Amino acid sequence: MVNKNRNIMGLNGITGFLLATVGLVVTVLALAYLAYTTQVKNSTNFYEVVNAKDIKSGIGGNGSKRSDHIIDVK
């Protein structure tokens, strides 16, 4: 049996290859953009440590919480 419905522009041919390539490139660019915006957002978000002398080590479950000593400046 010969498959007479084959053609070069089928989704499993060049078109499928181009769709997969464009999809991967768009995904990589979107992830890179999200990584960049996250980096910019976090690099400008400063914090201040308060009561630094009261920070406990946390050994034995007696440690202090991070939120008790770190305050966002923004």
N, C-alpha and C positions, 0 to 999 in steps of 0.2 A: 504494500500500500504506500502510495506517495502522498505526502501532505502538501496539497496545492495552496493552502492558505498561509504559507510562510512568506514573510517579506522582511526587508531590512529595517523598516520603521516600526516593527512590532515592539511591544513593551519589553520583550526579552532580548531585544537587539540594541541598536544604538540609542533609541529613545529611553529604554530602561536604564542603560548605563548613564546617560545624561541626567535622568531624574535622580538616580542614586547619588551621583557625584554632586549635583546641585543641593540635594537634601543634606548630604554630609557637610558640605561647605557652609551652608546656612546654619546648621547646628553648631559647628565649630565657631563660627563668627558670633553667634548669639551667646554661647558660653564665654567666649573671650570678652565680649562687651559686658556681660554680667559680672565677670571677674574684675574688670577694670572699674566699673562703677562701685562695686563693693570696696575695692582698694581705696578709691578716692574718698568714699564716705567714711571709712574707718580711719584714714590717715588724718582727717580733719576733726575727728571726734576725740577730744582730749578728756582725760579724767584726772581727778585729784584724789590722792590717798589722804584720808583723815584718820586721826587717832592711831598713827603708825606704831606707837609704843604699846598699844593695847592689843595688837594682833597676836593671837595664840597659835600655836603650831598645829593643833588638831590631833595630836597624838592622844589616844584614849577617848576620842569622841568629845573632848572639851574644847575644840577649836572654835574660832569665831567665823562667822559667815563672811563671804566676800562682799556681800551687799552692805555690810555694816561699815566698811572702811573705804569703799571706792564710790565716788560720786561723779556723774557726768557733768562736765563743765558747760556743755551746750544745753 
